Amino acid sequence: MATEVQWSDLQRDPRSVAALADEGDVRVRRRDGVALLLTREDRVLSAAEGSVAAARALRNVLAHLPSDLVTTALLDEFPWVDVLPDSERAQFVADFARAFQASAELGQWSVLAQTIREWQSTAAIHADPVLARQLSRPIDDDLGPVPAPTHPKGTE
């Protein structure tokens, strides 16, 4: 839990606020914007190292467990996985593990959040048979695959 101070407290007495940050995180409230979180660098670095270690361990655990066991474990957390076809469940597990590790190594958890959102949207489509049919039918004016771009001579 973070200690809360006002922006004016930080301006008026930065040493006291820094001392609070030595004890734990400090949420700095501002009238004109989103609160700031003041934390010590060593705590952030430790959290990042722990996240990367956990991501690597999870990847290894998932790789060594039977796929049906992994899917069941993730189904407990993400019940919508049950709506996905079997082949897509396996792909979700692989994408989840990769996104978890990428997020940990980059320190950008938005990568994992985006992967989960995209798979949840895919499950929502599979859960609605009418929508699934509409999205998987041929398009009347489909012109086929898009060819790879070509470069004019001399610009390659």
N, C-alpha and C positions, 0 to 999 in steps of 0.2 A: 504494500500500500504506500502510495506517495504522499509526502507532506505537501500541503498546498500553501503557496504564498502568492501575493499580488505582484504584478510587474513593478509597481512602485516600491515594494519591499526590496526587490532585487536592485533597483536603482539607488535606493537610499542606503542600503546596508549589504553590499555584495558579499562581504566576508561572512556574515551570519548565514546567508543563503548558501554559500559554498560549504560552510560547516555542516549545514543540514544535508547537503548532497553527499558529504562524507559518510553520513549515517544511512542514507537511502535515497531513493529517487525523490525529486522535488518537482511538483507540477506548478508552473508559473502561469497564473491566470492573467489574461490580457482583455481589456475592454474591446479592443478593436480587432481581435483575431482569435484564432484557435489557441488553446493553451499550449505552452511549451513544456517539454519534459527535460529536466536537467539531471544528468546522471554521470557517474564517473566512467571514464574510458575503460578502466580495467574491468568493470562489471560488464560493459558491452562486449568487450573482447572475449571474456570468459563465456558469455551467453552464446556468442557466435561460434566459438570453438565447440561448445557443447552441442549446438544445433547441427553442426557439420558431422560430429561424431555420431549423433543419434541418426542422422540421415543415412550415413554409410552403414551403420549397423542394421537399420531397417531394410535397406536395399539388400543386404546379405541375408537377412532372415527371410525376406520374401522370396529370394532366389532359391533357398534351400527347403522351403515348405511346399507341400503339394498345393497346386493352384486352387483346388476346391476349398482347402482350409483357409487360404489367404482371402479368397473371395468371401467366404463366410465371415471371417473376421472383419473385413471392410464393410460387409453388409450390415453388421451391428452398428457401425458408425454412420453409414450412408445407406439407409434402407431402400432408396430409389435404385440402387445397383441391381436389385432383384428384377427390375423391369427390363434391363438390358438383355439382349440375346447373349448366349454363352460366349460366343467369339468376342463380342464387345466387352464382356465382363473381364476377360483376360487382358484385353487391350487397356481397359481402365486401370487395372492393377499395375500394369507396366508403366503407363503414363503417370499414375499417382506416385510410384516409387521414384521415377526420374524427376518429376516436378518437385517432390519433397527434397531430394538431394540438391537439385539446382537452386531451389529457394534458400536452403541452408548455406550453400557455398557462396551465393551472391548476396545473402542478407536481404533478399527481396522476396518476402512471402507472398507477394502478389502473383508470382509465377504459379505457386500451388493453388492459390485461390482461384485464379483464372482457369486452371485445368479442372478443378472441381466444378466450377460454374458451367463450363462447356459440357462436361459429361452429364451434369444434372439436366441441362437443357436437352441433351440427346435422349436421356431417359424419359423426359416429359414428352418428347415426340413419340417414342415407342409406347408410352402409356395411352396415347390417344390414337386409336386405329385409323380414324378418319384423317387426322393430320398426317400420320405416317404414310398413308396411301397418297395423299395429295403431294407430299414432298418427294415421294419416290416414283411418281409417274413420269413418263416422258413429257417433255415440253414441246408443244406443237411447232414452235418456230425455232427449235434448237438447231443450230448450225454446226454442231459437232464439236470435237475438241479444238481448243485454241492452239494454233501453231506457235512454236517457240519464236521469240522475236529475232529478226534478222538485222544485221548492221549494214549500213551502206558501205560500199567498198572504200577502203582507206580509213575507216573510223574504228577498226577493231583493235 
